[in-house]
Amino acid sequence: MSAFLATAPSSGSSAYSQFRAHAWLRSPRWDLSFIILSFVVAFLPYSIYIFLGGDALHSAGVKGTDAYNARVKVNLIVALLLGGPHMYATFTRTILDPDFRRRRSRFIASSILVPIFVIVMATASYASYVWLLSIFFVVASIHALHQLVWLCEAYARKASRTVSTYSRLVDYGVVLTSLYPIALLRMVAGDFKIGPMELKYTQVIGGWWWLAWLSFALFFLFLAAFVAKTIREYRANAFHLPKTLLISLTVLLMFWTPAFPNLDTAFQGVNAWHSFQYLALTWYANRLREQRTGRRIRFLHMIEDAWRRASQAAATAGAHGTHWGQRLWLGLTTGLRQIDRDTGWSTFYLMCLAMLPVSGLLIISARGLWPDVHGELPGADEVYTYMGILSVLLVHYVHDAVLFTDEDALLEHPAAPTPDVARSPVSAGAGAA
């Protein structure tokens, strides 16, 4: 990486060096670790699926087989560790942000329409349930690609570079068209299933070979334009390494993912990378919100505050000696603080994880209210899981449609007030979100 940077164009080197220094969203190490080279996370779901007994070269649509069970387990693992926490992380920037609540109270209140829609579609009939999943997978793909657009806009703003309409068209065009060529080809051929279920649009466009070839033509047209544009930017001292790497890896992943036989688990790879990125970006956006407003966000400082209270208790005990429980708690909070390094990452993730039981309660409630809703039809055994998850996940998509229009949320403002993190936990909590 450093060698590549060293070979950057030398003409106008001072301006280019300044641009290169500000090209990263937070820092080279952080961007590469959590945003760009975290690309490798996408390979974990399919690898775990194979490890658990799935066949890499066949689908996993037959209920009761090792492959089917492995697919279900991988879905659960991704949902618990990444997918679930990432969808609840959204609410730390909407419902748990006093400013957002005040500006968009009606928007937040209208979110109740989303779970109502999910429940009606999931229970009205088996056909409406399949349509629900069909709509979900389209919206999910758009949402993942929208996140990349948000990131690219933030990179452009951070680098203080004017991006032409043509450049945006090429960047976003190659990204937005990358997922669909192979996916549409399989839909047209009638070979596109999520687990045991054939989604509705497969039936609609079956045999439309012209649509598949058109999607390939559009993608390769945008890909050629992207390569040519990148070469021109490099020669003109305007090459943006992190953004170009991010787009290139995203396009590579999106294009080949639909080629895997087990589409459900393959798409979980995209979901895992997207969720990993999202958690890091949302944590960072919260830290920057704290910096801009000067108001402490309480859940980012739980470990630090616990350590301060433990330290104060130990200091108060003084010569009288501390109780063994106090010493244990002080040692534990000290260790956790060393791991967290006062970044708030640990408590942010644990808070998102702690909200997962909401989905669990929704799943249990749905099973109790609508028992045996679709009998033994294909995929009916997962209807309650989808009802519980999609009721929250689609709200997350709706909220992000607003959040992804704010690139400033990912940009540091040096002149902004810094929250007084050294205050006592009691006084510091007054303005916390």
C-alpha positions as CSV (number, residue, x, y, z in Angstrom):
1,M,0.0,0.0,0.0
2,S,2.7,2.5,1.0
3,A,4.7,1.5,-2.1
4,F,1.7,2.2,-4.3
5,L,1.2,5.6,-2.7
6,A,4.9,6.4,-3.1
7,T,4.5,6.0,-6.9
8,A,1.8,8.6,-7.2
9,P,2.3,11.3,-9.8
10,S,4.9,13.8,-8.8
11,S,3.7,16.9,-10.8
12,G,2.0,19.3,-8.4
13,S,3.4,17.1,-5.6
14,S,2.6,19.6,-2.8
15,A,-1.1,19.8,-3.7
16,Y,-1.3,16.1,-4.2
17,S,0.4,15.3,-0.9
18,Q,-2.0,17.6,0.9
19,F,-4.9,15.9,-0.9
20,R,-3.5,12.4,0.0
21,A,-3.1,13.3,3.6
22,H,-6.8,14.3,3.9
23,A,-8.2,11.5,1.6
24,W,-8.9,9.1,4.4
25,L,-12.2,9.4,6.4
26,R,-10.6,8.9,9.8
27,S,-7.1,7.5,9.2
28,P,-5.4,5.0,6.8
29,R,-5.3,2.3,9.5
30,W,-8.9,2.8,10.6
31,D,-10.4,3.1,7.1
32,L,-8.5,0.0,5.8
33,S,-9.4,-2.1,8.9
34,F,-13.0,-1.3,9.3
35,I,-14.3,0.0,6.0
36,I,-12.2,-1.3,3.0
37,L,-10.2,-4.4,3.8
38,S,-12.9,-5.7,6.1
39,F,-14.0,-7.0,2.7
40,V,-12.7,-10.4,4.0
41,V,-15.6,-10.6,6.4
42,A,-17.8,-11.4,3.4
43,F,-16.2,-14.8,3.0
44,L,-16.9,-16.0,6.6
45,P,-20.6,-17.0,6.2
46,Y,-20.1,-19.3,3.3
47,S,-16.9,-20.7,4.9
48,I,-18.9,-21.4,8.1
49,Y,-21.7,-23.0,6.0
50,I,-19.2,-25.4,4.5
51,F,-17.6,-26.2,7.9
52,L,-21.1,-27.0,9.3
53,G,-21.8,-29.5,6.6
54,G,-23.1,-27.5,3.7
55,D,-22.1,-28.4,0.1
56,A,-20.3,-25.5,-1.6
57,L,-21.5,-26.5,-5.1
58,H,-25.2,-27.2,-4.4
59,S,-28.1,-25.2,-3.1
60,A,-29.5,-25.7,0.5
61,G,-33.2,-25.7,-0.2
62,V,-34.3,-29.2,1.0
63,K,-35.6,-29.1,4.5
64,G,-34.0,-31.5,7.0
65,T,-30.7,-31.9,5.1
66,D,-27.3,-31.0,6.6
67,A,-27.0,-28.2,4.0
68,Y,-30.4,-26.7,5.0
69,N,-29.6,-26.9,8.7
70,A,-26.1,-25.3,8.1
71,R,-27.8,-22.5,6.1
72,V,-30.2,-21.8,9.0
73,K,-27.4,-21.8,11.6
74,V,-25.3,-19.4,9.5
75,N,-28.3,-17.0,9.2
76,L,-28.6,-17.1,13.0
77,I,-24.9,-16.5,13.6
78,V,-24.8,-13.5,11.3
79,A,-28.0,-12.1,12.7
80,L,-26.8,-12.4,16.3
81,L,-23.3,-11.0,15.9
82,L,-23.6,-8.5,13.1
83,G,-26.9,-8.2,11.3
84,G,-29.0,-7.7,14.4
85,P,-26.7,-5.2,16.2
86,H,-26.2,-3.2,13.0
87,M,-30.0,-2.7,12.5
88,Y,-30.4,-1.6,16.1
89,A,-27.4,0.7,15.9
90,T,-29.5,3.0,13.6
91,F,-31.6,4.0,16.5
92,T,-28.6,5.4,18.4
93,R,-28.6,8.1,15.7
94,T,-32.4,8.6,15.4
95,I,-34.6,7.7,18.4
96,L,-31.7,8.1,20.9
97,D,-30.6,11.5,19.5
98,P,-32.6,14.3,21.1
99,D,-31.9,16.7,18.1
100,F,-33.2,14.1,15.6
101,R,-36.2,13.4,17.7
102,R,-37.1,17.0,17.9
103,R,-36.6,17.7,14.2
104,R,-38.3,14.6,12.9
105,S,-40.8,13.5,15.5
106,R,-43.5,12.8,13.0
107,F,-41.1,10.8,10.8
108,I,-40.2,8.6,13.8
109,A,-43.8,8.1,14.8
110,S,-44.7,7.1,11.2
111,S,-42.2,4.2,11.5
112,I,-45.0,2.1,13.1
113,L,-46.5,1.7,9.7
114,V,-43.5,-0.5,8.7
115,P,-44.1,-3.4,11.1
116,I,-47.9,-3.2,10.3
117,F,-47.0,-3.6,6.6
118,V,-44.7,-6.6,7.4
119,I,-47.3,-8.4,9.6
120,V,-50.1,-7.9,7.0
121,M,-47.9,-9.1,4.1
122,A,-46.5,-12.1,6.1
123,T,-49.9,-13.4,7.3
124,A,-52.5,-12.4,4.6
125,S,-51.5,-15.3,2.3
126,Y,-48.6,-17.4,1.3
127,A,-48.3,-15.4,-1.9
128,S,-48.1,-12.1,-0.1
129,Y,-45.5,-13.6,2.2
130,V,-43.3,-14.5,-0.8
131,W,-43.9,-11.0,-2.2
132,L,-42.7,-9.6,1.1
133,L,-39.4,-11.5,0.9
134,S,-39.1,-10.5,-2.8
135,I,-39.5,-6.8,-1.9
136,F,-37.1,-7.2,1.0
137,F,-34.3,-8.6,-1.1
138,V,-34.6,-5.8,-3.6
139,V,-34.7,-3.1,-0.9
140,A,-31.8,-4.8,1.0
141,S,-29.6,-4.6,-2.1
142,I,-30.4,-1.0,-2.7
143,H,-29.8,-0.2,1.0
144,A,-26.3,-1.8,0.9
145,L,-25.4,0.1,-2.2
146,H,-26.9,3.3,-0.8
147,Q,-24.4,3.0,2.1
148,L,-21.6,3.0,-0.4
149,V,-22.9,6.1,-2.1
150,W,-23.0,7.8,1.4
151,L,-19.4,6.8,2.0
152,C,-18.2,8.0,-1.4
153,E,-19.8,11.4,-0.9
154,A,-18.2,11.6,2.5
155,Y,-14.8,10.8,1.0
156,A,-15.2,13.4,-1.6
157,R,-16.2,16.0,1.0
158,K,-13.3,15.0,3.3
159,A,-10.8,15.4,0.4
160,S,-12.3,18.8,-0.5
161,R,-12.4,17.8,-4.1
162,T,-15.1,18.9,-6.5
163,V,-16.6,15.8,-8.1
164,S,-18.2,16.2,-11.5
165,T,-21.6,14.9,-12.4
166,Y,-19.9,12.5,-14.9
167,S,-17.6,11.1,-12.2
168,R,-20.5,10.5,-9.8
169,L,-22.5,8.9,-12.6
170,V,-19.7,6.5,-13.4
171,D,-18.8,5.6,-9.7
172,Y,-22.4,5.0,-8.7
173,G,-23.3,3.4,-12.0
174,V,-20.7,0.7,-11.7
175,V,-21.7,0.0,-8.1
176,L,-25.5,0.0,-8.7
177,T,-25.3,-2.3,-11.8
178,S,-22.7,-4.7,-10.4
179,L,-25.1,-6.9,-8.4
180,Y,-27.7,-7.6,-11.1
181,P,-26.1,-9.2,-14.2
182,I,-25.6,-12.8,-12.8
183,A,-28.7,-12.4,-10.5
184,L,-31.0,-11.5,-13.4
185,L,-29.5,-14.3,-15.5
186,R,-30.4,-16.8,-12.9
187,M,-33.9,-15.3,-12.4
188,V,-34.5,-15.5,-16.2
189,A,-33.3,-19.1,-16.2
190,G,-35.6,-19.9,-13.2
191,D,-32.6,-20.8,-11.0
192,F,-32.9,-18.0,-8.3
193,K,-34.0,-19.3,-4.9
194,I,-33.5,-18.2,-1.4
195,G,-33.4,-21.4,0.5
196,P,-36.4,-23.4,-0.7
197,M,-38.3,-20.3,-1.9
198,E,-38.5,-19.0,-5.5
199,L,-39.1,-15.2,-5.3
200,K,-41.9,-13.6,-7.2
201,Y,-40.0,-11.6,-9.7
202,T,-38.4,-14.8,-10.9
203,Q,-41.8,-15.8,-12.2
204,V,-42.4,-12.4,-13.7
205,I,-39.2,-12.1,-15.8
206,G,-38.7,-15.8,-16.5
207,G,-37.5,-16.1,-20.1
208,W,-36.7,-12.5,-20.5
209,W,-33.1,-13.2,-21.8
210,W,-32.9,-9.7,-23.3
211,L,-33.1,-8.2,-19.8
212,A,-30.2,-10.4,-18.6
213,W,-28.0,-9.4,-21.5
214,L,-28.9,-5.8,-21.1
215,S,-27.8,-5.9,-17.5
216,F,-24.5,-7.4,-18.5
217,A,-24.0,-4.7,-21.2
218,L,-24.8,-1.8,-18.8
219,F,-22.5,-3.2,-16.1
220,F,-19.5,-3.7,-18.4
221,L,-20.1,-0.2,-20.0
222,F,-19.9,1.4,-16.6
223,L,-17.0,-0.8,-15.6
224,A,-15.0,0.4,-18.7
225,A,-15.9,4.0,-17.9
226,F,-14.8,3.5,-14.3
227,V,-11.4,2.1,-15.3
228,A,-10.8,4.9,-17.9
229,K,-11.9,7.6,-15.4
230,T,-9.6,6.1,-12.7
231,I,-6.6,6.2,-15.1
232,R,-7.3,9.8,-16.0
233,E,-7.6,10.8,-12.3
234,Y,-4.3,9.1,-11.6
235,R,-2.5,11.0,-14.4
236,A,-4.2,14.3,-13.3
237,N,-3.0,14.0,-9.6
238,A,-6.7,13.5,-8.5
239,F,-6.5,9.8,-7.7
240,H,-8.5,8.9,-4.6
241,L,-7.1,5.7,-3.2
242,P,-9.5,4.8,-0.4
243,K,-12.6,5.6,-2.5
244,T,-11.3,3.7,-5.5
245,L,-10.4,0.7,-3.4
246,L,-13.8,0.7,-1.8
247,I,-15.7,0.8,-5.0
248,S,-13.5,-1.8,-6.7
249,L,-13.9,-4.3,-3.9
250,T,-17.6,-3.7,-3.6
251,V,-18.1,-4.2,-7.4
252,L,-16.0,-7.4,-7.2
253,L,-18.1,-8.8,-4.3
254,M,-21.5,-7.7,-5.7
255,F,-20.9,-9.1,-9.2
256,W,-19.8,-12.6,-8.1
257,T,-22.0,-13.2,-5.1
258,P,-25.1,-14.3,-7.1
259,A,-23.0,-17.0,-8.8
260,F,-22.9,-19.1,-5.6
261,P,-25.3,-22.1,-5.6
262,N,-26.5,-21.3,-2.1
263,L,-27.8,-17.8,-2.6
264,D,-29.1,-17.3,0.9
265,T,-25.7,-17.8,2.5
266,A,-23.9,-16.0,-0.3
267,F,-25.9,-12.9,0.3
268,Q,-25.2,-13.3,4.0
269,G,-21.6,-12.5,3.1
270,V,-22.7,-9.2,1.6
271,N,-24.8,-8.6,4.7
272,A,-21.9,-9.4,7.1
273,W,-19.5,-6.9,5.4
274,H,-22.2,-4.3,5.1
275,S,-23.1,-4.7,8.8
276,F,-19.5,-4.7,10.0
277,Q,-18.9,-1.4,8.1
278,Y,-22.2,0.0,9.4
279,L,-21.4,-0.6,13.0
280,A,-18.0,1.1,12.7
281,L,-19.5,4.0,10.8
282,T,-22.4,4.5,13.2
283,W,-20.0,4.4,16.2
284,Y,-17.8,7.0,14.5
285,A,-20.8,9.2,13.6
286,N,-21.9,9.1,17.3
287,R,-18.4,10.1,18.4
288,L,-18.4,13.0,15.9
289,R,-21.9,14.0,17.1
290,E,-20.6,14.2,20.6
291,Q,-17.7,16.3,19.4
292,R,-19.9,18.7,17.4
293,T,-22.6,19.2,20.1
294,G,-20.3,19.2,23.1
295,R,-22.8,16.9,24.8
296,R,-21.8,13.6,26.3
297,I,-23.5,10.5,24.8
298,R,-23.8,8.4,27.9
299,F,-23.7,4.9,26.3
300,L,-20.2,5.7,24.9
301,H,-18.8,6.2,28.4
302,M,-20.3,3.5,30.5
303,I,-17.0,1.7,31.1
304,E,-15.2,4.9,31.8
305,D,-17.9,6.1,34.2
306,A,-17.9,2.7,36.0
307,W,-14.2,2.9,36.4
308,R,-14.3,6.4,37.8
309,R,-17.0,5.4,40.3
310,A,-14.9,2.3,41.3
311,S,-11.8,4.5,41.7
312,Q,-13.6,7.0,43.8
313,A,-15.0,4.3,46.0
314,A,-11.5,2.9,46.5
315,A,-10.1,6.3,47.2
316,T,-12.8,7.0,49.7
317,A,-12.1,3.7,51.5
318,G,-8.5,4.8,51.8
319,A,-6.8,3.7,55.0
320,H,-9.8,1.6,56.1
321,G,-9.1,-0.7,53.1
322,T,-11.4,-1.7,50.3
323,H,-13.8,-4.7,50.3
324,W,-12.7,-7.6,48.1
325,G,-15.7,-7.0,45.9
326,Q,-14.7,-3.4,45.4
327,R,-11.2,-4.5,44.5
328,L,-12.6,-7.0,42.0
329,W,-14.8,-4.4,40.4
330,L,-12.0,-1.9,40.2
331,G,-9.8,-4.5,38.5
332,L,-12.5,-5.5,36.1
333,T,-13.4,-2.0,35.1
334,T,-9.7,-1.1,34.8
335,G,-9.2,-4.1,32.4
336,L,-12.3,-3.2,30.4
337,R,-11.1,0.4,30.1
338,Q,-7.7,-0.7,28.8
339,I,-9.5,-2.8,26.1
340,D,-11.9,-0.1,25.2
341,R,-9.4,2.7,25.5
342,D,-12.2,5.2,26.3
343,T,-13.4,4.9,22.7
344,G,-16.9,3.8,23.7
345,W,-16.8,1.1,21.0
346,S,-17.3,-1.8,23.5
347,T,-20.4,-0.3,25.2
348,F,-21.8,0.9,21.9
349,Y,-21.7,-2.7,20.5
350,L,-23.0,-4.2,23.7
351,M,-25.9,-1.8,23.7
352,C,-26.8,-2.7,20.2
353,L,-26.5,-6.4,21.2
354,A,-28.7,-5.8,24.2
355,M,-31.6,-4.7,22.0
356,L,-31.7,-8.0,20.1
357,P,-34.3,-9.5,22.5
358,V,-36.8,-7.1,21.0
359,S,-36.7,-9.1,17.8
360,G,-36.9,-12.3,19.9
361,L,-40.1,-11.2,21.5
362,L,-41.5,-10.2,18.2
363,I,-40.8,-13.7,16.8
364,I,-42.3,-15.4,19.8
365,S,-45.4,-13.2,19.7
366,A,-45.9,-13.8,16.0
367,R,-45.7,-17.6,16.5
368,G,-48.3,-17.3,19.3
369,L,-50.7,-15.1,17.4
370,W,-50.5,-16.8,14.1
371,P,-49.7,-20.5,14.7
372,D,-49.1,-22.7,11.7
373,V,-49.8,-19.7,9.4
374,H,-48.7,-21.2,6.1
375,G,-48.6,-24.9,7.0
376,E,-45.9,-26.9,5.3
377,L,-45.4,-24.7,2.2
378,P,-41.8,-24.0,1.2
379,G,-40.1,-21.6,3.6
380,A,-43.1,-21.4,5.9
381,D,-41.1,-22.6,8.9
382,E,-39.1,-19.3,8.7
383,V,-42.1,-16.9,8.5
384,Y,-42.0,-16.0,12.2
385,T,-38.3,-15.2,12.1
386,Y,-38.8,-13.0,9.1
387,M,-41.8,-11.3,10.8
388,G,-39.7,-10.5,13.9
389,I,-36.6,-9.4,12.0
390,L,-38.2,-7.5,9.1
391,S,-40.4,-5.5,11.4
392,V,-37.3,-3.8,12.7
393,L,-35.0,-4.2,9.7
394,L,-37.3,-2.3,7.3
395,V,-37.6,0.5,9.9
396,H,-33.8,0.6,9.9
397,Y,-33.8,1.0,6.1
398,V,-36.4,3.8,6.3
399,H,-34.4,5.7,8.9
400,D,-31.1,5.2,6.9
401,A,-32.7,6.6,3.8
402,V,-32.6,9.9,5.8
403,L,-29.3,9.3,7.6
404,F,-27.5,8.4,4.3
405,T,-28.2,11.9,3.0
406,D,-26.0,13.5,5.6
407,E,-22.3,13.1,4.7
408,D,-21.3,15.7,7.4
409,A,-22.1,13.0,10.0
410,L,-18.8,11.3,9.0
411,L,-16.7,14.4,8.8
412,E,-14.7,15.8,11.7
413,H,-15.2,19.4,12.6
414,P,-12.0,20.6,14.4
415,A,-13.6,23.8,15.6
416,A,-16.5,22.0,17.3
417,P,-16.6,21.9,21.1
418,T,-15.2,18.8,22.8
419,P,-17.4,17.2,25.4
420,D,-15.9,17.3,28.9
421,V,-15.3,13.6,29.4
422,A,-13.4,14.2,32.6
423,R,-16.5,15.3,34.4
424,S,-18.0,13.2,37.2
425,P,-20.5,10.6,36.0
426,V,-23.4,12.3,37.7
427,S,-22.8,15.8,36.3
428,A,-21.8,14.4,32.9
429,G,-25.1,12.5,32.4
430,A,-27.2,15.7,32.4
431,G,-26.9,16.3,28.7
432,A,-26.4,12.8,27.5
433,A,-28.4,11.2,24.8
